[in-house]
Structures are given as structure tokens and as C-alpha cells.
């Protein structure tokens, strides 16, 4: 029996999440190529004006990347919001929504966002919910100054 190879999915068969990740990879490739071109043009003194043009192109690509990153975070948040442990807990839902919309945040930033949404928020309760979300694998400690949290991307 001949081995059957998996056919690549057509654009209509791919999930939105797959499309977003594919677009993000392509933008990363573009960024690295533009960086190489910028470096070459900066070293070459023939066309210094082109180096600044390439730099501006890179800045434009970065402007496109942030909404794509936000879409990835929102996609992950959608999966987490429907978990039973989160669905009934408003504070946990608001923490996930904050991290999805704003990216990595520290406790004070999360507290501020929850206060804006609810009118009040206990720092102790927020810290407790963050710890619960970490133990469930929904949130992880992120990179940054101090204690910064972000949505886990491995679920």
C-alpha cells in the first residue's frame, strides 16, 4: 500500500489561528531580511538614503505586527474564557481579557484595568486569581521588569 502524504490545507480549510501564525512567521522573515538589507546599505556609503528608507519600512512592518500579536492573544484568550473554572469567575475573565488586549502586564496594571471595568478590585484577590491561572497553565510569568504576567501560548 503506497504511503499517503498529508495534503496541505487550502486557505479555506485552515483555521484563523493557523493563518495568523503563518502571517506572523512571514512578517518575521520580512523583518530579518529588511534588517540585513539595512545593515548592508548602512555599511555601503554609496546610497545612505536607502538605509533610512529600509529603516522606515521596518518600522511599518512593526506597526502591522502588533495587531497580529493582539489577535494571537485574543485567540488564546477565547479558549481560556470558556473553561469552567474561568467562566464563572469575573476577576479571572477580566485578567485574561486584560492580558489578551494589552499583552504582558504587572499586577498594578492588571488591577487598574479591572478597576476600570468593575469599579473596584482587591489587589489580594487579583494576586490570588493570577496564581490560580498560573497553576492552571493559562497565565505565565513573562519577561520584564518585576513580576509581569502574560497569557500562556501552549494551550
C-alpha positions in Angstrom: 0.0 0.0 0.0 1.6 3.3 -1.0 2.1 5.8 1.8 -0.2 8.7 1.6 1.2 12.1 2.4 -1.0 14.7 4.1 -2.1 17.2 1.6 -1.5 20.8 2.6 -4.7 22.5 3.7 -6.3 25.1 1.4 -6.8 28.6 2.7 -10.4 27.9 3.4 -9.6 24.8 5.5 -7.0 26.5 7.7 -8.2 27.9 11.0 -7.9 31.6 11.7 -5.2 30.8 14.3 -3.1 29.0 11.7 -3.5 31.9 9.3 -2.4 34.4 12.0 0.7 32.3 12.9 1.6 31.9 9.2 1.3 35.7 8.7 3.4 36.3 11.8 6.1 34.0 10.5 6.1 35.7 7.2 6.4 39.1 8.9 9.3 37.9 11.0 11.1 36.7 7.8 10.4 40.1 6.2 11.8 41.9 9.3 15.0 39.8 9.3 15.6 40.4 5.6 15.0 44.1 5.9 17.4 44.2 8.8 20.1 42.5 6.7 19.4 44.9 3.8 19.6 47.9 6.2 22.9 46.7 7.6 24.4 46.2 4.1 23.2 49.7 3.0 24.5 51.3 6.2 27.9 49.8 5.6 28.0 50.8 2.0 28.4 54.6 1.6 27.0 54.6 -1.9 23.3 55.1 -1.0 23.0 56.2 2.6 19.4 57.5 2.0 18.3 53.9 1.2 19.3 52.8 4.7 16.8 55.2 6.3 14.1 54.1 3.8 14.6 50.5 4.8 14.5 51.5 8.5 11.2 53.2 7.9 9.9 50.0 6.2 10.9 48.0 9.2 9.0 50.4 11.4 5.9 50.0 9.2 6.2 46.2 9.5 6.3 46.5 13.3 3.1 48.6 13.2 1.4 45.7 11.4 2.9 43.0 13.8 1.3 44.4 17.0 -2.3 43.9 15.9 -1.3 40.4 14.7 0.2 39.7 18.1 -3.0 41.0 19.7 -5.1 38.7 17.5 -3.0 35.7 18.7 -3.5 36.7 22.3 -7.3 37.1 21.7 -7.4 33.7 20.1 -5.7 32.1 23.1 -8.0 34.1 25.5 -11.1 32.8 23.7 -10.1 29.2 24.5 -9.4 30.1 28.2 -12.6 32.1 28.8 -14.7 29.0 28.2 -13.1 26.9 30.8 -15.5 26.1 33.7 -13.0 27.5 36.3 -12.8 30.8 34.4 -16.3 31.1 33.0 -17.9 31.7 36.5 -15.1 33.9 37.9 -15.4 37.5 36.7 -12.0 38.5 38.0 -10.2 35.7 36.2 -12.1 36.5 33.0 -11.1 40.2 33.3 -7.4 39.2 34.0 -7.4 37.1 30.8 -9.1 39.8 28.8 -6.6 42.4 30.0 -3.6 40.2 29.1 -5.2 39.4 25.7 -5.8 43.0 24.8 -2.7 44.6 26.3 -0.1 41.9 26.3 2.2 41.4 29.3 1.2 43.4 32.4 2.3 43.6 36.0 -0.1 43.3 38.9 -0.7 47.1 39.2 -1.6 47.4 35.5 -4.0 44.4 35.8 -5.5 45.9 38.9 -6.0 49.3 37.1 -7.7 47.6 34.1 -10.1 45.6 36.4 -10.9 48.8 38.4 -11.9 50.4 35.1 -14.1 47.5 34.2 -15.7 46.9 37.6 -15.2 50.0 39.6 -13.4 48.2 42.3 -10.8 45.4 42.6 -8.9 43.9 45.6 -5.2 43.6 44.9 -5.1 40.5 47.2 -7.9 38.8 45.2 -6.3 39.7 41.9 -2.9 38.2 43.0 -4.7 35.1 44.2 -6.5 34.7 40.8 -3.3 35.2 38.9 -1.7 32.4 41.0 -4.7 30.2 40.2 -4.4 31.0 36.5 -0.7 30.2 36.6 -1.3 26.8 38.2 -3.9 26.1 35.5 -1.4 26.9 32.8 -3.4 29.8 31.5 -1.0 32.6 32.6 2.7 32.5 33.0 5.3 34.8 34.3 6.6 37.0 31.5 9.8 38.8 30.7 10.0 42.3 32.0 10.9 44.4 35.0 9.4 43.0 38.2 6.6 40.5 38.1 5.0 40.6 34.7 2.3 38.2 33.5 1.2 37.1 30.1 -1.1 34.5 28.6 0.4 31.1 28.0 0.6 30.2 24.4 0.9 26.4 24.8 -2.8 25.7 25.2 
